[in-house]
Structures are given as structure tokens and as C-alpha cells.
Amino acid sequence: MSGEEDRSMDQYRAILTTTDRQRISGEADVPNSKRYEAVSRVRQRIEQLEHDAELLKEHHPELYEELQESVCQNE
């Protein structure tokens, strides 16, 4: 991925914000409590993603399929 593509991906959050990425990866020098908070926020987003996926599955199967392919491509 080029630097330009990398920057454009940071404009939009999928599940992790830039801060979440830094804290979870250990790149950010923060207390463990901040890492725990980031993990907790990500868990909440995953839960919301499950609801969103169900909505897409029912109302827009094409987008649901794209989501499924994107998330499951490495399995």
C-alpha cells in the first residue's frame, strides 16, 4: 500500500481509530488502563458491526456479501 493510500485510510475509521491502533499495538507509550479502554471501545464497535451486518444481510445483500468477503478473506 502506498503512503497516499495509507493516509486516506486513516481519514475513515473502520473498527480502529489511529489512537486505538497505536495503543493496542504498543506503539503509544500509555498506561495499561488506556490500552484496556481502547480494547473495550473496539469490542463495542464489533458488537455494533454484528448488528449492522444483520441489517445489510436483510436489506442490502450485495453490501453484506462485500463486507463478508472483506472480513473473511484471510480465512
Secondary structure, DSSP 8 states (H G I E B T S, - for coil): --HHHHHHHHTS-SS--HHHHHHHHT-S---HHHHHHHHHHHHHHHHHHHHHHHHHHHH-HHHHHHHHHHHHTT-
